[in-house]
Amino acid sequence: MAPVFSFVLVTASLVCAMAAPSTRNLEGAAVSTSYTGLGKIYNDYAIRGACPDMNYSAHDAFATVNAAQFGSVKDGTSACGKYVKVNHADTPSKHYIYKIVDYCKHCNNGELGLSEPAIRELTNSSHARIDWEIINHKDTSENSELVKAFSYNKKSKSTKKSVSKKSSHSHYRWRYRGRGTWFSDTFGSCGERFSQNDMIVALNEAQMGKMWGPRSKCGAKIRVTARGSSKSIVVRVVDTCPHRFCSYGQLDLSQAAFKHFAHKDKGILDLRWKFI
């Protein structure tokens, strides 16, 4: 009976080793190893997460890794500051790159938590089947759809852009995507009266910021285009679209702004936009 008992012990040891690969081995093989799992919307926004000196907000495009594959900050094996290359499982030829800023406490092994701006590049749903791998920043390709987290607001303020009126809008790096509709009000939450002939917009509540506070987007300018359109327009934020009507990334355009892309009867547009 002794040989049989030894065989069972050896077999059990091998099964355990296969079921729970070490984080250190994962980190070393991550550049050449791909994983398949769910990408989920990450809602546990914090001023500071598990990664030291790495702040983020709901406006940033970023990734978080499940705890089993995140590693340890204490012994230096964490995924903090690394990048993940992600593609929808149904479209392997188009990938996006996001910086890892935290671990995802509600993700299982093989899953990623993605901020809403990040997951909207992949799907309009709250989750998607994805393929992903951890890569070094130097391995990012110019051909990838690179979405840079954290610094777009600061860079946009310090970067001067001159655009010819005759040029196409295709060179713009659109930051957000969402449904666009039109509205009929003439007085908004920013305390300003306006006309529906003005180039204005009501911004979704999630991105509007605290009214009258330092992060309020009242008066901010947005460049926007619609799917299938060859032109873009600039609109100014004068109102808030309540959460029950507009989700993150969605806009309510004035009737004049909406008509630049379609007749009002169309009702809904698929928009790409960015703050300028």
PyRosetta script that sets phi, psi and omega in degrees:
from pyrosetta import init, pose_from_sequence

init()
pose = pose_from_sequence("MAPVFSFVLVTASLVCAMAAPSTRNLEGAAVSTSYTGLGKIYNDYAIRGACPDMNYSAHDAFATVNAAQFGSVKDGTSACGKYVKVNHADTPSKHYIYKIVDYCKHCNNGELGLSEPAIRELTNSSHARIDWEIINHKDTSENSELVKAFSYNKKSKSTKKSVSKKSSHSHYRWRYRGRGTWFSDTFGSCGERFSQNDMIVALNEAQMGKMWGPRSKCGAKIRVTARGSSKSIVVRVVDTCPHRFCSYGQLDLSQAAFKHFAHKDKGILDLRWKFI")
pose.set_psi(1, -26.1)
pose.set_omega(1, -176.8)
pose.set_phi(2, -59.1)
pose.set_psi(2, -45.1)
pose.set_omega(2, 179.1)
pose.set_phi(3, -60.0)
pose.set_psi(3, -38.1)
pose.set_omega(3, -179.4)
pose.set_phi(4, -65.3)
pose.set_psi(4, -41.3)
pose.set_omega(4, 179.6)
pose.set_phi(5, -63.0)
pose.set_psi(5, -39.8)
pose.set_omega(5, 178.6)
pose.set_phi(6, -65.1)
pose.set_psi(6, -40.3)
pose.set_omega(6, 179.6)
pose.set_phi(7, -62.9)
pose.set_psi(7, -39.3)
pose.set_omega(7, 178.8)
pose.set_phi(8, -64.0)
pose.set_psi(8, -41.8)
pose.set_omega(8, 179.0)
pose.set_phi(9, -62.9)
pose.set_psi(9, -44.0)
pose.set_omega(9, 179.9)
pose.set_phi(10, -63.8)
pose.set_psi(10, -44.0)
pose.set_omega(10, -179.7)
pose.set_phi(11, -63.0)
pose.set_psi(11, -42.6)
pose.set_omega(11, 179.3)
pose.set_phi(12, -63.1)
pose.set_psi(12, -39.9)
pose.set_omega(12, 179.3)
pose.set_phi(13, -63.2)
pose.set_psi(13, -41.4)
pose.set_omega(13, 179.6)
pose.set_phi(14, -66.0)
pose.set_psi(14, -40.6)
pose.set_omega(14, 179.6)
pose.set_phi(15, -63.7)
pose.set_psi(15, -42.8)
pose.set_omega(15, 179.2)
pose.set_phi(16, -63.9)
pose.set_psi(16, -40.0)
pose.set_omega(16, -179.6)
pose.set_phi(17, -65.2)
pose.set_psi(17, -37.1)
pose.set_omega(17, 179.5)
pose.set_phi(18, -73.0)
pose.set_psi(18, -33.0)
pose.set_omega(18, -175.5)
pose.set_phi(19, -78.7)
pose.set_psi(19, -24.3)
pose.set_omega(19, -175.9)
pose.set_phi(20, -131.3)
pose.set_psi(20, 73.9)
pose.set_omega(20, 178.9)
pose.set_phi(21, -63.7)
pose.set_psi(21, 147.2)
pose.set_omega(21, -177.8)
pose.set_phi(22, -71.7)
pose.set_psi(22, 149.9)
pose.set_omega(22, 178.9)
pose.set_phi(23, -64.0)
pose.set_psi(23, -37.8)
pose.set_omega(23, -179.3)
pose.set_phi(24, -61.2)
pose.set_psi(24, -42.7)
pose.set_omega(24, 178.1)
pose.set_phi(25, -65.8)
pose.set_psi(25, -38.2)
pose.set_omega(25, 178.7)
pose.set_phi(26, -61.9)
pose.set_psi(26, -43.0)
pose.set_omega(26, -177.8)
pose.set_phi(27, -64.2)
pose.set_psi(27, -39.2)
pose.set_omega(27, -178.7)
pose.set_phi(28, -70.2)
pose.set_psi(28, -29.1)
pose.set_omega(28, -176.7)
pose.set_phi(29, -98.5)
pose.set_psi(29, -1.5)
pose.set_omega(29, -170.1)
pose.set_phi(30, -62.6)
pose.set_psi(30, -32.9)
pose.set_omega(30, -176.1)
pose.set_phi(31, -63.4)
pose.set_psi(31, -30.1)
pose.set_omega(31, -175.2)
pose.set_phi(32, -112.4)
pose.set_psi(32, 5.1)
pose.set_omega(32, -175.9)
pose.set_phi(33, -117.0)
pose.set_psi(33, 129.4)
pose.set_omega(33, 178.7)
pose.set_phi(34, -104.7)
pose.set_psi(34, 154.0)
pose.set_omega(34, 179.8)
pose.set_phi(35, -129.0)
pose.set_psi(35, 152.6)
pose.set_omega(35, 177.3)
pose.set_phi(36, -123.6)
pose.set_psi(36, 131.6)
pose.set_omega(36, -179.7)
pose.set_phi(37, -172.6)
pose.set_psi(37, -163.5)
pose.set_omega(37, 178.5)
pose.set_phi(38, -92.7)
pose.set_psi(38, 140.4)
pose.set_omega(38, 166.6)
pose.set_phi(39, -103.7)
pose.set_psi(39, 123.1)
pose.set_omega(39, -174.7)
pose.set_phi(40, -117.4)
pose.set_psi(40, 153.8)
pose.set_omega(40, 172.8)
pose.set_phi(41, -66.1)
pose.set_psi(41, 130.3)
pose.set_omega(41, -180.0)
pose.set_phi(42, -98.6)
pose.set_psi(42, 117.4)
pose.set_omega(42, -175.2)
pose.set_phi(43, -112.2)
pose.set_psi(43, 0.3)
pose.set_omega(43, -177.4)
pose.set_phi(44, -85.8)
pose.set_psi(44, 58.2)
pose.set_omega(44, -176.8)
pose.set_phi(45, -67.3)
pose.set_psi(45, 135.2)
pose.set_omega(45, 179.5)
pose.set_phi(46, -137.9)
pose.set_psi(46, 156.8)
pose.set_omega(46, 175.3)
pose.set_phi(47, -65.4)
pose.set_psi(47, -35.3)
pose.set_omega(47, 177.7)
pose.set_phi(48, -146.3)
pose.set_psi(48, 130.2)
pose.set_omega(48, -179.3)
pose.set_phi(49, -101.0)
pose.set_psi(49, -147.0)
pose.set_omega(49, -176.3)
pose.set_phi(50, -74.3)
pose.set_psi(50, -21.5)
pose.set_omega(50, -178.3)
pose.set_phi(51, -87.5)
pose.set_psi(51, 120.3)
pose.set_omega(51, -178.4)
pose.set_phi(52, -61.6)
pose.set_psi(52, 143.1)
pose.set_omega(52, 174.8)
pose.set_phi(53, 56.8)
pose.set_psi(53, 31.8)
pose.set_omega(53, 179.3)
pose.set_phi(54, -132.8)
pose.set_psi(54, 94.0)
pose.set_omega(54, -178.8)
pose.set_phi(55, -91.1)
pose.set_psi(55, 154.1)
pose.set_omega(55, 179.1)
pose.set_phi(56, -156.5)
pose.set_psi(56, 165.8)
pose.set_omega(56, 179.7)
pose.set_phi(57, -142.6)
pose.set_psi(57, 177.1)
pose.set_omega(57, -179.1)
pose.set_phi(58, -66.6)
pose.set_psi(58, -15.1)
pose.set_omega(58, -178.9)
pose.set_phi(59, -82.9)
pose.set_psi(59, -11.8)
pose.set_omega(59, -173.9)
pose.set_phi(60, -92.4)
pose.set_psi(60, 149.6)
pose.set_omega(60, 174.1)
pose.set_phi(61, -95.3)
pose.set_psi(61, 112.2)
pose.set_omega(61, -175.8)
pose.set_phi(62, -150.1)
pose.set_psi(62, 173.9)
pose.set_omega(62, 178.9)
pose.set_phi(63, -128.5)
pose.set_psi(63, 152.3)
pose.set_omega(63, 171.3)
pose.set_phi(64, -128.0)
pose.set_psi(64, 145.8)
pose.set_omega(64, -174.0)
pose.set_phi(65, -108.3)
pose.set_psi(65, 143.8)
pose.set_omega(65, 177.6)
pose.set_phi(66, -55.8)
pose.set_psi(66, 150.3)
pose.set_omega(66, -173.9)
pose.set_phi(67, -58.6)
pose.set_psi(67, -36.0)
pose.set_omega(67, -177.2)
pose.set_phi(68, -64.2)
pose.set_psi(68, -29.8)
pose.set_omega(68, -177.4)
pose.set_phi(69, -109.9)
pose.set_psi(69, 1.0)
pose.set_omega(69, -178.4)
pose.set_phi(70, -74.2)
pose.set_psi(70, -34.5)
pose.set_omega(70, -177.7)
pose.set_phi(71, 90.1)
pose.set_psi(71, -162.8)
pose.set_omega(71, -176.0)
pose.set_phi(72, -123.7)
pose.set_psi(72, 127.0)
pose.set_omega(72, 176.0)
pose.set_phi(73, -67.7)
pose.set_psi(73, -38.2)
pose.set_omega(73, -174.7)
pose.set_phi(74, -61.8)
pose.set_psi(74, -42.6)
pose.set_omega(74, -177.7)
pose.set_phi(75, -99.4)
pose.set_psi(75, 10.4)
pose.set_omega(75, 173.0)
pose.set_phi(76, 80.7)
pose.set_psi(76, 14.4)
pose.set_omega(76, -178.9)
pose.set_phi(77, -104.2)
pose.set_psi(77, 9.7)
pose.set_omega(77, -176.9)
pose.set_phi(78, -71.9)
pose.set_psi(78, 164.4)
pose.set_omega(78, 178.5)
pose.set_phi(79, -88.0)
pose.set_psi(79, 5.2)
pose.set_omega(79, -178.1)
pose.set_phi(80, -52.2)
pose.set_psi(80, 129.9)
pose.set_omega(80, 175.5)
pose.set_phi(81, 81.6)
pose.set_psi(81, -9.3)
pose.set_omega(81, 175.6)
pose.set_phi(82, -79.5)
pose.set_psi(82, 178.9)
pose.set_omega(82, -178.5)
pose.set_phi(83, -123.7)
pose.set_psi(83, 148.3)
pose.set_omega(83, 172.7)
pose.set_phi(84, -113.5)
pose.set_psi(84, 136.4)
pose.set_omega(84, 173.5)
pose.set_phi(85, -99.0)
pose.set_psi(85, 120.6)
pose.set_omega(85, -170.7)
pose.set_phi(86, -124.9)
pose.set_psi(86, 139.1)
pose.set_omega(86, 169.6)
pose.set_phi(87, -139.3)
pose.set_psi(87, 151.2)
pose.set_omega(87, 172.9)
pose.set_phi(88, -64.7)
pose.set_psi(88, 137.7)
pose.set_omega(88, -176.5)
pose.set_phi(89, -58.0)
pose.set_psi(89, -26.0)
pose.set_omega(89, -178.8)
pose.set_phi(90, -86.5)
pose.set_psi(90, -12.6)
pose.set_omega(90, -179.8)
pose.set_phi(91, -131.9)
pose.set_psi(91, 71.6)
pose.set_omega(91, -175.5)
pose.set_phi(92, -66.6)
pose.set_psi(92, -16.3)
pose.set_omega(92, -176.4)
pose.set_phi(93, -81.2)
pose.set_psi(93, -14.1)
pose.set_omega(93, -177.6)
pose.set_phi(94, -118.4)
pose.set_psi(94, 116.0)
pose.set_omega(94, -177.8)
pose.set_phi(95, -124.5)
pose.set_psi(95, 162.7)
pose.set_omega(95, -179.7)
pose.set_phi(96, -128.3)
pose.set_psi(96, 153.0)
pose.set_omega(96, -177.0)
pose.set_phi(97, -123.1)
pose.set_psi(97, 127.3)
pose.set_omega(97, -178.3)
pose.set_phi(98, -130.0)
pose.set_psi(98, 148.3)
pose.set_omega(98, 178.2)
pose.set_phi(99, -83.7)
pose.set_psi(99, 142.0)
pose.set_omega(99, 178.5)
pose.set_phi(100, -87.5)
pose.set_psi(100, 122.8)
pose.set_omega(100, -175.7)
pose.set_phi(101, -120.0)
pose.set_psi(101, -8.0)
pose.set_omega(101, -174.5)
pose.set_phi(102, -167.9)
pose.set_psi(102, 175.3)
pose.set_omega(102, 171.2)
pose.set_phi(103, -103.1)
pose.set_psi(103, 155.5)
pose.set_omega(103, -177.7)
pose.set_phi(104, -102.3)
pose.set_psi(104, 108.2)
pose.set_omega(104, -175.0)
pose.set_phi(105, -72.0)
pose.set_psi(105, -21.1)
pose.set_omega(105, -178.0)
pose.set_phi(106, -103.5)
pose.set_psi(106, 14.1)
pose.set_omega(106, -179.6)
pose.set_phi(107, -104.3)
pose.set_psi(107, 140.0)
pose.set_omega(107, 175.0)
pose.set_phi(108, -85.4)
pose.set_psi(108, 171.0)
pose.set_omega(108, 178.8)
pose.set_phi(109, -55.2)
pose.set_psi(109, 129.4)
pose.set_omega(109, -179.9)
pose.set_phi(110, 93.3)
pose.set_psi(110, -4.8)
pose.set_omega(110, -177.6)
pose.set_phi(111, -104.7)
pose.set_psi(111, 155.9)
pose.set_omega(111, 176.1)
pose.set_phi(112, -122.4)
pose.set_psi(112, 147.3)
pose.set_omega(112, 168.3)
pose.set_phi(113, -100.4)
pose.set_psi(113, 126.5)
pose.set_omega(113, -177.4)
pose.set_phi(114, -120.2)
pose.set_psi(114, 137.3)
pose.set_omega(114, 174.9)
pose.set_phi(115, -61.9)
pose.set_psi(115, 159.5)
pose.set_omega(115, -177.2)
pose.set_phi(116, -60.6)
pose.set_psi(116, -42.3)
pose.set_omega(116, 176.3)
pose.set_phi(117, -59.1)
pose.set_psi(117, -32.6)
pose.set_omega(117, 180.0)
pose.set_phi(118, -74.0)
pose.set_psi(118, -47.7)
pose.set_omega(118, -175.2)
pose.set_phi(119, -70.1)
pose.set_psi(119, -23.8)
pose.set_omega(119, 178.5)
pose.set_phi(120, -68.5)
pose.set_psi(120, -17.9)
pose.set_omega(120, 173.3)
pose.set_phi(121, -72.0)
pose.set_psi(121, -20.3)
pose.set_omega(121, -175.1)
pose.set_phi(122, -104.6)
pose.set_psi(122, -35.0)
pose.set_omega(122, -173.4)
pose.set_phi(123, -161.3)
pose.set_psi(123, 160.3)
pose.set_omega(123, 172.5)
pose.set_phi(124, -93.6)
pose.set_psi(124, -0.2)
pose.set_omega(124, 179.4)
pose.set_phi(125, -91.5)
pose.set_psi(125, 179.6)
pose.set_omega(125, 179.0)
pose.set_phi(126, -85.1)
pose.set_psi(126, -5.0)
pose.set_omega(126, 179.4)
pose.set_phi(127, -158.1)
pose.set_psi(127, 161.9)
pose.set_omega(127, 179.1)
pose.set_phi(128, -153.0)
pose.set_psi(128, 151.0)
pose.set_omega(128, 174.6)
pose.set_phi(129, -78.7)
pose.set_psi(129, 122.9)
pose.set_omega(129, -173.1)
pose.set_phi(130, -128.7)
pose.set_psi(130, 157.0)
pose.set_omega(130, 165.5)
pose.set_phi(131, -110.1)
pose.set_psi(131, 139.5)
pose.set_omega(131, -177.8)
pose.set_phi(132, -153.3)
pose.set_psi(132, 160.4)
pose.set_omega(132, 175.2)
pose.set_phi(133, -153.0)
pose.set_psi(133, 151.4)
pose.set_omega(133, 175.0)
pose.set_phi(134, -85.3)
pose.set_psi(134, 132.5)
pose.set_omega(134, -178.6)
pose.set_phi(135, -130.3)
pose.set_psi(135, 164.0)
pose.set_omega(135, 171.5)
pose.set_phi(136, -82.9)
pose.set_psi(136, 149.8)
pose.set_omega(136, -178.3)
pose.set_phi(137, -58.5)
pose.set_psi(137, -35.3)
pose.set_omega(137, -178.6)
pose.set_phi(138, -67.1)
pose.set_psi(138, -15.4)
pose.set_omega(138, -179.6)
pose.set_phi(139, -88.3)
pose.set_psi(139, -3.0)
pose.set_omega(139, -179.0)
pose.set_phi(140, -67.0)
pose.set_psi(140, 136.9)
pose.set_omega(140, -176.3)
pose.set_phi(141, -96.3)
pose.set_psi(141, 145.3)
pose.set_omega(141, 176.1)
pose.set_phi(142, -66.5)
pose.set_psi(142, -19.2)
pose.set_omega(142, -179.6)
pose.set_phi(143, -84.1)
pose.set_psi(143, -8.1)
pose.set_omega(143, -179.2)
pose.set_phi(144, -79.3)
pose.set_psi(144, 159.4)
pose.set_omega(144, 173.7)
pose.set_phi(145, -85.1)
pose.set_psi(145, 82.7)
pose.set_omega(145, -174.6)
pose.set_phi(146, -81.0)
pose.set_psi(146, 118.2)
pose.set_omega(146, 177.4)
pose.set_phi(147, -105.2)
pose.set_psi(147, 112.7)
pose.set_omega(147, -175.7)
pose.set_phi(148, -88.2)
pose.set_psi(148, 127.1)
pose.set_omega(148, -179.5)
pose.set_phi(149, -89.6)
pose.set_psi(149, 168.1)
pose.set_omega(149, 167.4)
pose.set_phi(150, 74.5)
pose.set_psi(150, -46.9)
pose.set_omega(150, -162.5)
pose.set_phi(151, -110.6)
pose.set_psi(151, 10.0)
pose.set_omega(151, -171.9)
pose.set_phi(152, -67.4)
pose.set_psi(152, -33.8)
pose.set_omega(152, 179.8)
pose.set_phi(153, -64.8)
pose.set_psi(153, -47.0)
pose.set_omega(153, -178.7)
pose.set_phi(154, -64.3)
pose.set_psi(154, -41.2)
pose.set_omega(154, -178.0)
pose.set_phi(155, -69.6)
pose.set_psi(155, -36.9)
pose.set_omega(155, -176.9)
pose.set_phi(156, -67.0)
pose.set_psi(156, -28.1)
pose.set_omega(156, 179.8)
pose.set_phi(157, -76.9)
pose.set_psi(157, -27.0)
pose.set_omega(157, -174.7)
pose.set_phi(158, -99.7)
pose.set_psi(158, -4.9)
pose.set_omega(158, -176.5)
pose.set_phi(159, -104.7)
pose.set_psi(159, 124.2)
pose.set_omega(159, 178.4)
pose.set_phi(160, -89.2)
pose.set_psi(160, 133.4)
pose.set_omega(160, -178.9)
pose.set_phi(161, -125.6)
pose.set_psi(161, 130.3)
pose.set_omega(161, 174.5)
pose.set_phi(162, -118.8)
pose.set_psi(162, 127.1)
pose.set_omega(162, -174.5)
pose.set_phi(163, -126.3)
pose.set_psi(163, 129.6)
pose.set_omega(163, 176.1)
pose.set_phi(164, -69.5)
pose.set_psi(164, 142.2)
pose.set_omega(164, 179.6)
pose.set_phi(165, -64.2)
pose.set_psi(165, -24.9)
pose.set_omega(165, -177.5)
pose.set_phi(166, -87.6)
pose.set_psi(166, -9.2)
pose.set_omega(166, -174.6)
pose.set_phi(167, -78.0)
pose.set_psi(167, 155.4)
pose.set_omega(167, 177.8)
pose.set_phi(168, -75.7)
pose.set_psi(168, 157.6)
pose.set_omega(168, 177.8)
pose.set_phi(169, -83.7)
pose.set_psi(169, 1.2)
pose.set_omega(169, -171.4)
pose.set_phi(170, -65.0)
pose.set_psi(170, -18.0)
pose.set_omega(170, -178.1)
pose.set_phi(171, -82.1)
pose.set_psi(171, -8.9)
pose.set_omega(171, -178.6)
pose.set_phi(172, -71.9)
pose.set_psi(172, 143.1)
pose.set_omega(172, 174.2)
pose.set_phi(173, -93.8)
pose.set_psi(173, 93.8)
pose.set_omega(173, -176.9)
pose.set_phi(174, -67.4)
pose.set_psi(174, 134.9)
pose.set_omega(174, -172.0)
pose.set_phi(175, -97.9)
pose.set_psi(175, -30.9)
pose.set_omega(175, -176.3)
pose.set_phi(176, -132.6)
pose.set_psi(176, 157.3)
pose.set_omega(176, 177.1)
pose.set_phi(177, -137.3)
pose.set_psi(177, 139.3)
pose.set_omega(177, 177.8)
pose.set_phi(178, -177.2)
pose.set_psi(178, 173.4)
pose.set_omega(178, 179.4)
pose.set_phi(179, -70.6)
pose.set_psi(179, 143.3)
pose.set_omega(179, 175.7)
pose.set_phi(180, -123.8)
pose.set_psi(180, 133.7)
pose.set_omega(180, 176.0)
pose.set_phi(181, -128.3)
pose.set_psi(181, -173.3)
pose.set_omega(181, 175.3)
pose.set_phi(182, -124.9)
pose.set_psi(182, 157.9)
pose.set_omega(182, -178.2)
pose.set_phi(183, -132.6)
pose.set_psi(183, 174.9)
pose.set_omega(183, -170.7)
pose.set_phi(184, -123.6)
pose.set_psi(184, 0.5)
pose.set_omega(184, -175.8)
pose.set_phi(185, -67.8)
pose.set_psi(185, 161.3)
pose.set_omega(185, 176.1)
pose.set_phi(186, -127.7)
pose.set_psi(186, 6.4)
pose.set_omega(186, 174.6)
pose.set_phi(187, -146.2)
pose.set_psi(187, 129.6)
pose.set_omega(187, -173.1)
pose.set_phi(188, -120.5)
pose.set_psi(188, -178.2)
pose.set_omega(188, -176.0)
pose.set_phi(189, -67.8)
pose.set_psi(189, -15.8)
pose.set_omega(189, 178.2)
pose.set_phi(190, -82.8)
pose.set_psi(190, 1.9)
pose.set_omega(190, 177.0)
pose.set_phi(191, 76.8)
pose.set_psi(191, 25.5)
pose.set_omega(191, -175.6)
pose.set_phi(192, -123.2)
pose.set_psi(192, 135.6)
pose.set_omega(192, 172.6)
pose.set_phi(193, -84.8)
pose.set_psi(193, 144.8)
pose.set_omega(193, -177.5)
pose.set_phi(194, -150.8)
pose.set_psi(194, 171.0)
pose.set_omega(194, 179.0)
pose.set_phi(195, -113.7)
pose.set_psi(195, 150.8)
pose.set_omega(195, 176.2)
pose.set_phi(196, -72.9)
pose.set_psi(196, -1.8)
pose.set_omega(196, 171.3)
pose.set_phi(197, -88.5)
pose.set_psi(197, -5.6)
pose.set_omega(197, 179.7)
pose.set_phi(198, -83.7)
pose.set_psi(198, 155.3)
pose.set_omega(198, 176.9)
pose.set_phi(199, -88.4)
pose.set_psi(199, 85.4)
pose.set_omega(199, -173.9)
pose.set_phi(200, -132.5)
pose.set_psi(200, 171.4)
pose.set_omega(200, -177.8)
pose.set_phi(201, -152.0)
pose.set_psi(201, 149.1)
pose.set_omega(201, 169.2)
pose.set_phi(202, -102.2)
pose.set_psi(202, 120.9)
pose.set_omega(202, -176.3)
pose.set_phi(203, -89.1)
pose.set_psi(203, 143.8)
pose.set_omega(203, 179.4)
pose.set_phi(204, -57.9)
pose.set_psi(204, 148.4)
pose.set_omega(204, -173.9)
pose.set_phi(205, -60.3)
pose.set_psi(205, -36.1)
pose.set_omega(205, -177.3)
pose.set_phi(206, -63.0)
pose.set_psi(206, -31.3)
pose.set_omega(206, -177.8)
pose.set_phi(207, -104.4)
pose.set_psi(207, -1.7)
pose.set_omega(207, -176.2)
pose.set_phi(208, -73.3)
pose.set_psi(208, -31.5)
pose.set_omega(208, -175.5)
pose.set_phi(209, 83.7)
pose.set_psi(209, 169.2)
pose.set_omega(209, -179.0)
pose.set_phi(210, -68.4)
pose.set_psi(210, 125.2)
pose.set_omega(210, -176.2)
pose.set_phi(211, -57.6)
pose.set_psi(211, 131.2)
pose.set_omega(211, -179.4)
pose.set_phi(212, 69.3)
pose.set_psi(212, 1.0)
pose.set_omega(212, 178.1)
pose.set_phi(213, -87.4)
pose.set_psi(213, 177.1)
pose.set_omega(213, -177.3)
pose.set_phi(214, -65.8)
pose.set_psi(214, -18.3)
pose.set_omega(214, -178.4)
pose.set_phi(215, -103.7)
pose.set_psi(215, 6.5)
pose.set_omega(215, 178.0)
pose.set_phi(216, -63.2)
pose.set_psi(216, 140.8)
pose.set_omega(216, -178.8)
pose.set_phi(217, -95.5)
pose.set_psi(217, 10.7)
pose.set_omega(217, 176.7)
pose.set_phi(218, -55.2)
pose.set_psi(218, 128.2)
pose.set_omega(218, 179.5)
pose.set_phi(219, 87.1)
pose.set_psi(219, -9.7)
pose.set_omega(219, 179.5)
pose.set_phi(220, -66.0)
pose.set_psi(220, 150.2)
pose.set_omega(220, 178.7)
pose.set_phi(221, -105.3)
pose.set_psi(221, 142.5)
pose.set_omega(221, -177.5)
pose.set_phi(222, -128.3)
pose.set_psi(222, 131.4)
pose.set_omega(222, 170.5)
pose.set_phi(223, -96.3)
pose.set_psi(223, 130.7)
pose.set_omega(223, -172.8)
pose.set_phi(224, -138.1)
pose.set_psi(224, 146.5)
pose.set_omega(224, 171.9)
pose.set_phi(225, -136.3)
pose.set_psi(225, 164.3)
pose.set_omega(225, 178.7)
pose.set_phi(226, -113.9)
pose.set_psi(226, 148.8)
pose.set_omega(226, 178.9)
pose.set_phi(227, -57.6)
pose.set_psi(227, 129.8)
pose.set_omega(227, -179.9)
pose.set_phi(228, 89.5)
pose.set_psi(228, -6.5)
pose.set_omega(228, -179.6)
pose.set_phi(229, -94.6)
pose.set_psi(229, 149.5)
pose.set_omega(229, 178.7)
pose.set_phi(230, -99.1)
pose.set_psi(230, 5.7)
pose.set_omega(230, -177.4)
pose.set_phi(231, -131.0)
pose.set_psi(231, 163.7)
pose.set_omega(231, 175.6)
pose.set_phi(232, -131.7)
pose.set_psi(232, 158.8)
pose.set_omega(232, 179.4)
pose.set_phi(233, -130.9)
pose.set_psi(233, 165.4)
pose.set_omega(233, 175.6)
pose.set_phi(234, -115.8)
pose.set_psi(234, 128.7)
pose.set_omega(234, 179.1)
pose.set_phi(235, -125.2)
pose.set_psi(235, 158.0)
pose.set_omega(235, -178.1)
pose.set_phi(236, -113.4)
pose.set_psi(236, 137.9)
pose.set_omega(236, -177.7)
pose.set_phi(237, -76.9)
pose.set_psi(237, 121.7)
pose.set_omega(237, 179.7)
pose.set_phi(238, -128.9)
pose.set_psi(238, -3.7)
pose.set_omega(238, -173.1)
pose.set_phi(239, -156.5)
pose.set_psi(239, 169.9)
pose.set_omega(239, 178.5)
pose.set_phi(240, -113.7)
pose.set_psi(240, 134.9)
pose.set_omega(240, 171.6)
pose.set_phi(241, -95.2)
pose.set_psi(241, 113.2)
pose.set_omega(241, -174.7)
pose.set_phi(242, -56.0)
pose.set_psi(242, 153.8)
pose.set_omega(242, -175.9)
pose.set_phi(243, -57.9)
pose.set_psi(243, -33.5)
pose.set_omega(243, -177.9)
pose.set_phi(244, -70.2)
pose.set_psi(244, -13.8)
pose.set_omega(244, 179.1)
pose.set_phi(245, -109.7)
pose.set_psi(245, -35.2)
pose.set_omega(245, -176.3)
pose.set_phi(246, -126.6)
pose.set_psi(246, 124.2)
pose.set_omega(246, 174.2)
pose.set_phi(247, -86.7)
pose.set_psi(247, 174.7)
pose.set_omega(247, 178.0)
pose.set_phi(248, -53.4)
pose.set_psi(248, 130.9)
pose.set_omega(248, 178.5)
pose.set_phi(249, 93.1)
pose.set_psi(249, -9.9)
pose.set_omega(249, -176.1)
pose.set_phi(250, -95.6)
pose.set_psi(250, 151.6)
pose.set_omega(250, -177.3)
pose.set_phi(251, -130.8)
pose.set_psi(251, 148.8)
pose.set_omega(251, 168.1)
pose.set_phi(252, -109.6)
pose.set_psi(252, 111.3)
pose.set_omega(252, -178.5)
pose.set_phi(253, -89.0)
pose.set_psi(253, 151.9)
pose.set_omega(253, 169.9)
pose.set_phi(254, -63.8)
pose.set_psi(254, 161.9)
pose.set_omega(254, -178.7)
pose.set_phi(255, -63.9)
pose.set_psi(255, -35.1)
pose.set_omega(255, 178.2)
pose.set_phi(256, -65.3)
pose.set_psi(256, -40.8)
pose.set_omega(256, 179.7)
pose.set_phi(257, -68.1)
pose.set_psi(257, -43.3)
pose.set_omega(257, -179.4)
pose.set_phi(258, -59.5)
pose.set_psi(258, -39.8)
pose.set_omega(258, -176.5)
pose.set_phi(259, -66.7)
pose.set_psi(259, -14.9)
pose.set_omega(259, 175.1)
pose.set_phi(260, -66.6)
pose.set_psi(260, -21.5)
pose.set_omega(260, -177.1)
pose.set_phi(261, -112.9)
pose.set_psi(261, -30.4)
pose.set_omega(261, -177.2)
pose.set_phi(262, -166.1)
pose.set_psi(262, 165.4)
pose.set_omega(262, 174.5)
pose.set_phi(263, -71.1)
pose.set_psi(263, 151.7)
pose.set_omega(263, -178.7)
pose.set_phi(264, -56.3)
pose.set_psi(264, -29.2)
pose.set_omega(264, -178.4)
pose.set_phi(265, -61.5)
pose.set_psi(265, -23.7)
pose.set_omega(265, 179.0)
pose.set_phi(266, -63.6)
pose.set_psi(266, -37.2)
pose.set_omega(266, 171.2)
pose.set_phi(267, 83.6)
pose.set_psi(267, -49.5)
pose.set_omega(267, -174.2)
pose.set_phi(268, -133.1)
pose.set_psi(268, 136.9)
pose.set_omega(268, 176.0)
pose.set_phi(269, -121.0)
pose.set_psi(269, 155.1)
pose.set_omega(269, 172.0)
pose.set_phi(270, -98.7)
pose.set_psi(270, 107.8)
pose.set_omega(270, -170.6)
pose.set_phi(271, -102.7)
pose.set_psi(271, 150.1)
pose.set_omega(271, 166.5)
pose.set_phi(272, -122.1)
pose.set_psi(272, 135.9)
pose.set_omega(272, -176.3)
pose.set_phi(273, -156.6)
pose.set_psi(273, 168.1)
pose.set_omega(273, 179.1)
pose.set_phi(274, -156.0)
pose.set_psi(274, 152.0)
pose.set_omega(274, 172.0)
pose.set_phi(275, -74.7)
pose.set_psi(275, 144.7)
pose.set_omega(275, 177.6)
pose.set_phi(276, -128.5)
pose.dump_pdb("model.pdb")
